[in-house]
Amino acid sequence: MSFLRFRGSDRYLTNESLESAVNCALALEKPLLVRGEPGTGKTELACAIAQGLNLPLIRWHVKSTTRAQEGLYTYDTVQRLYDSRFDDAQVHEIRHYIQLGPLGQAFSAPGKVVLLIDEVDKADIEFPNDLLNELDRMSFMIPELREEVAAVHRPVVIITSNNEKELPDPFLRRCIFHFIEFPDQELLARILKVHHPDLDEQLSQQALQAFFSLREAPLRKRPSTSELIDWVAALRAAGISSVTLETLPLLGTLIKKEQDLQLLQERVTRRGNWRN
């Protein structure tokens, strides 16, 4: 039996542990639950898997108000009632008012797809439990049509979490889990090179040194990989070819909380160096 294999992509650098987790989920056909601090590439991982396996990507961005039912299908009763007032010909055909959600689209797709369930922990605590049966059986019923939607090809399911709340144990048991560690300086330098291939080596090293120094400071929100990439882009756009640890330009690209900015400014005022 041959299995799909993931090796990263030209825009998404991986390590052995991440590739092993992805390939384990592919082999066992189980959802891959990915955790890590914001900005470490959890969402982009699903895009890279879709690209690497040459599969379509279906995204389901979870919000605090999202219900599991929305991922299966929605029935627009309001529109049907409105159409009935005008004797619309299609009002008697319920199918016109049924719209498949991301999970329903993944199940009904003619070929294998990658389904991203992004930030699952934003929703109510019951949200993951409500998906257990469908993710196990890979099918669900639409009572209004008296039809079952069943997956012809089991989708590759990638679930991301920012660890905002604990997920139920029954849900965790059904997933392959991987925690994305924050990149070390060597890997982050390679990531910068991918996004800024012609980046000057001196600016790269200076930016990385300042970035990791900031992450060591007692900030409420430490800057992430994506913010480093944006900061370097902003520096280059402004024509800045050199940065120092004492005075960092465009700091608002990296620091996003007023309290953190005040902390750094107070340190400079008291000690002349925000790193101390």
FISEKE-77006 format. One record per residue (C-alpha): residue number from 1; z, y, x. Coordinates in Angstrom, 1 decimal, always signed. Layout:
N
 num     up  north   east
 NUM      Z      Y      X
...
//
This chain:
276
 num     up  north   east
   1   +0.0   +0.0   +0.0
   2   -0.9   +3.4   +1.4
   3   +1.3   +6.4   +0.9
   4   +0.6  +10.1   +1.0
   5   +1.8  +11.7   +4.2
   6   +2.9  +15.3   +4.8
   7   +2.5  +16.9   +8.2
   8   +2.9  +20.6   +7.5
   9   +0.1  +23.0   +7.4
  10   -1.5  +25.7   +9.6
  11   +0.7  +28.3   +7.8
  12   +3.9  +26.3   +7.3
  13   +5.6  +25.0  +10.4
  14   +7.9  +22.0   +9.9
  15  +10.3  +19.8  +11.9
  16  +10.7  +16.0  +11.9
  17  +13.7  +16.0   +9.5
  18  +11.8  +18.1   +6.9
  19   +8.7  +15.9   +7.2
  20  +10.8  +12.8   +6.8
  21  +12.4  +14.1   +3.6
  22   +9.1  +15.0   +2.1
  23   +7.5  +11.7   +3.0
  24  +10.5   +9.8   +1.7
  25  +10.2  +11.6   -1.7
  26   +6.4  +10.8   -1.7
  27   +6.9   +7.1   -0.9
  28   +9.7   +6.6   -3.5
  29   +8.0   +9.0   -6.0
  30  +11.3  +10.8   -6.6
  31  +11.8  +14.6   -6.9
  32  +12.6  +16.4   -3.7
  33  +15.5  +18.8   -4.0
  34  +15.4  +21.5   -1.3
  35  +18.4  +23.8   -0.6
  36  +18.8  +26.5   +1.9
  37  +19.6  +30.2   +2.1
  38  +17.1  +32.6   +0.5
  39  +14.0  +33.3   +2.6
  40  +13.9  +30.0   +4.5
  41  +10.7  +28.9   +3.0
  42  +11.8  +26.6   +0.1
  43   +9.2  +27.9   -2.3
  44   +6.5  +28.0   +0.3
  45   +7.2  +24.3   +1.1
  46   +5.7  +23.3   -2.3
  47   +2.6  +25.4   -1.5
  48   +2.3  +23.8   +1.9
  49   +2.7  +20.3   +0.4
  50   +0.0  +21.0   -2.1
  51   -2.3  +22.4   +0.6
  52   -1.5  +19.6   +3.0
  53   -2.2  +16.9   +0.4
  54   -5.1  +18.8   -1.2
  55   -3.5  +18.7   -4.6
  56   -3.3  +21.4   -7.3
  57   +0.1  +23.3   -7.6
  58   +1.8  +24.0  -10.9
  59   +4.7  +26.4  -10.7
  60   +7.7  +26.6  -13.0
  61   +9.9  +29.6  -12.1
  62  +13.3  +29.1  -13.7
  63  +15.3  +32.1  -15.0
  64  +18.8  +32.4  -16.4
  65  +17.4  +32.1  -20.0
  66  +15.1  +29.2  -19.3
  67  +15.5  +26.1  -21.4
  68  +14.3  +22.6  -20.5
  69  +12.2  +22.4  -23.6
  70  +10.0  +25.2  -22.4
  71   +8.9  +23.0  -19.5
  72   +7.6  +20.4  -21.9
  73   +5.9  +22.4  -24.7
  74   +6.3  +25.3  -27.1
  75   +5.4  +25.5  -30.8
  76   +4.5  +29.0  -31.9
  77   +5.8  +28.9  -35.5
  78   +5.7  +32.7  -35.7
  79   +2.0  +32.9  -35.0
  80   +1.3  +30.0  -37.5
  81   +3.3  +31.8  -40.2
  82   +1.4  +35.0  -39.4
  83   -2.0  +33.2  -39.6
  84   -1.0  +31.6  -42.9
  85   -0.8  +35.1  -44.6
  86   -4.5  +35.6  -43.9
  87   -5.7  +32.1  -44.8
  88   -6.7  +31.4  -41.3
  89   -8.8  +28.2  -41.1
  90   -6.9  +26.8  -38.2
  91   -3.4  +27.2  -39.7
  92   -3.4  +23.6  -40.9
  93   -4.1  +22.3  -37.5
  94   -0.7  +22.3  -35.7
  95   -2.3  +21.5  -32.4
  96   -3.6  +25.1  -32.2
  97   +0.0  +26.3  -32.0
  98   +1.3  +23.8  -29.4
  99   +1.2  +24.9  -25.7
 100   +2.2  +22.6  -22.9
 101   +4.7  +23.9  -20.4
 102   +4.6  +23.3  -16.7
 103   +6.1  +19.8  -16.9
 104   +3.7  +19.0  -19.8
 105   +0.8  +20.3  -17.8
 106   +1.8  +18.2  -14.8
 107   +2.1  +15.0  -16.9
 108   -1.2  +15.5  -18.7
 109   -3.2  +16.5  -15.6
 110   -6.2  +14.2  -15.0
 111   -5.2  +13.8  -11.3
 112   -2.1  +14.0   -9.2
 113   -0.5  +17.4   -8.8
 114   +2.4  +19.1   -7.1
 115   +5.0  +20.5   -9.6
 116   +7.4  +23.2   -8.3
 117  +10.6  +23.7  -10.2
 118  +11.8  +26.9   -8.5
 119  +15.4  +28.0   -8.4
 120  +16.7  +25.3  -10.7
 121  +20.3  +26.6  -10.3
 122  +19.5  +29.9  -12.0
 123  +19.5  +28.3  -15.4
 124  +22.4  +27.0  -17.5
 125  +24.3  +24.0  -16.0
 126  +22.9  +21.8  -18.8
 127  +19.3  +22.6  -17.7
 128  +19.0  +19.9  -15.1
 129  +20.7  +17.3  -17.3
 130  +18.2  +18.0  -20.1
 131  +15.3  +17.1  -17.7
 132  +16.8  +13.7  -16.6
 133  +15.1  +11.6  -19.2
 134  +11.6  +13.2  -18.8
 135  +11.8  +13.1  -15.0
 136  +12.8   +9.4  -15.2
 137  +10.3   +8.2  -17.8
 138   +7.5  +10.7  -16.9
 139   +6.8  +11.2  -20.6
 140   +8.0  +13.0  -23.7
 141   +7.2  +13.2  -27.4
 142   +5.8  +16.1  -29.4
 143   +7.2  +15.3  -32.8
 144   +5.1  +17.9  -34.5
 145   +2.0  +16.0  -33.4
 146   +3.6  +12.6  -33.4
 147   +2.1  +12.1  -30.0
 148   +3.5  +11.2  -26.6
 149   +2.6  +13.0  -23.4
 150   +2.8  +10.5  -20.5
 151   +1.9  +11.0  -16.9
 152   -1.3   +9.3  -15.9
 153   -0.4  +10.1  -12.3
 154   +3.2  +10.7  -11.3
 155   +3.4  +14.3  -10.0
 156   +5.0  +15.3   -6.7
 157   +8.1  +17.2   -7.9
 158   +9.6  +19.8   -5.6
 159  +12.9  +21.4   -6.9
 160  +14.4  +24.4   -5.0
 161  +18.0  +25.6   -5.2
 162  +19.8  +28.6   -3.7
 163  +23.1  +26.8   -4.2
 164  +24.3  +29.4   -6.7
 165  +26.0  +26.7   -8.7
 166  +26.7  +23.0   -8.4
 167  +24.1  +20.6   -9.9
 168  +25.3  +17.6  -12.0
 169  +25.8  +14.3  -10.1
 170  +23.4  +12.3  -12.4
 171  +20.7  +14.8  -11.5
 172  +21.4  +14.6   -7.8
 173  +21.3  +10.8   -7.8
 174  +17.7  +11.0   -9.0
 175  +16.6  +13.3   -6.2
 176  +15.8  +13.1   -2.5
 177  +17.9  +15.9   -0.9
 178  +17.1  +18.1   +2.1
 179  +18.8  +21.2   +3.4
 180  +16.5  +23.6   +5.3
 181  +18.4  +24.8   +8.3
 182  +17.8  +28.3   +9.4
 183  +15.2  +28.3  +12.2
 184  +16.4  +28.6  +15.8
 185  +14.9  +31.3  +18.0
 186  +12.1  +29.1  +19.4
 187  +10.9  +28.0  +15.9
 188  +11.2  +31.5  +14.6
 189   +9.0  +32.8  +17.5
 190   +6.4  +30.2  +16.5
 191   +6.6  +31.3  +12.8
 192   +6.1  +34.9  +13.8
 193   +3.1  +33.9  +15.8
 194   +1.6  +32.2  +12.8
 195   +2.0  +35.3  +10.6
 196   +1.2  +37.8  +13.4
 197   -1.1  +35.9  +15.8
 198   -1.9  +38.9  +18.0
 199   +1.7  +40.1  +18.2
 200   +2.7  +41.5  +21.6
 201   +5.1  +39.1  +23.4
 202   +7.5  +41.9  +24.4
 203   +7.8  +43.2  +20.8
 204   +8.2  +39.6  +19.5
 205  +11.2  +39.0  +21.9
 206  +12.8  +42.3  +21.2
 207  +12.5  +41.8  +17.4
 208  +13.9  +38.3  +17.6
 209  +16.9  +39.4  +19.7
 210  +17.7  +42.3  +17.3
 211  +17.2  +40.0  +14.3
 212  +19.6  +37.3  +15.6
 213  +22.1  +39.9  +16.6
 214  +22.1  +41.3  +13.0
 215  +22.6  +37.8  +11.6
 216  +25.7  +37.4  +13.8
 217  +27.2  +40.6  +12.3
 218  +29.6  +40.1   +9.3
 219  +27.0  +41.3   +6.8
 220  +27.2  +40.5   +3.1
 221  +23.5  +39.6   +3.1
 222  +22.1  +38.5   +6.4
 223  +18.3  +39.1   +6.9
 224  +16.0  +36.1   +6.3
 225  +12.9  +34.8   +7.9
 226  +10.6  +36.5   +5.3
 227  +12.3  +39.8   +6.0
 228  +11.8  +39.4   +9.7
 229   +8.1  +38.8   +9.1
 230   +8.0  +41.9   +6.9
 231   +9.9  +44.0   +9.5
 232   +7.5  +43.1  +12.3
 233   +4.6  +44.0   +9.9
 234   +6.2  +47.3   +9.2
 235   +6.8  +48.0  +12.9
 236   +3.2  +47.4  +13.7
 237   +1.9  +49.5  +10.8
 238   +4.1  +52.4  +12.0
 239   +2.7  +52.0  +15.5
 240   +6.1  +51.0  +17.0
 241   +5.6  +48.8  +20.0
 242   +9.2  +48.6  +21.3
 243  +12.7  +48.3  +19.7
 244  +16.2  +48.4  +21.1
 245  +19.4  +46.9  +19.8
 246  +21.1  +50.3  +19.6
 247  +18.7  +52.1  +17.4
 248  +16.6  +49.9  +15.1
 249  +13.7  +51.6  +13.2
 250  +12.9  +50.8   +9.6
 251  +16.2  +49.0   +9.2
 252  +15.9  +49.0   +5.4
 253  +13.3  +46.3   +5.8
 254  +16.0  +44.0   +7.1
 255  +19.2  +45.3   +5.5
 256  +19.3  +45.3   +1.7
 257  +22.9  +46.2   +0.9
 258  +24.4  +49.7   +1.2
 259  +27.7  +48.2   +2.4
 260  +25.9  +46.5   +5.3
 261  +24.2  +49.7   +6.3
 262  +27.5  +51.5   +6.3
 263  +29.1  +48.8   +8.4
 264  +26.5  +49.1  +11.1
 265  +26.6  +52.9  +11.0
 266  +30.5  +52.8  +11.3
 267  +30.3  +50.5  +14.3
 268  +27.8  +52.8  +16.0
 269  +30.1  +55.8  +15.3
 270  +33.3  +54.1  +16.5
 271  +32.0  +52.1  +19.4
 272  +28.5  +53.4  +20.3
 273  +27.0  +49.9  +19.7
 274  +26.8  +48.1  +16.4
 275  +26.8  +44.7  +18.0
 276  +30.5  +45.0  +19.1
//
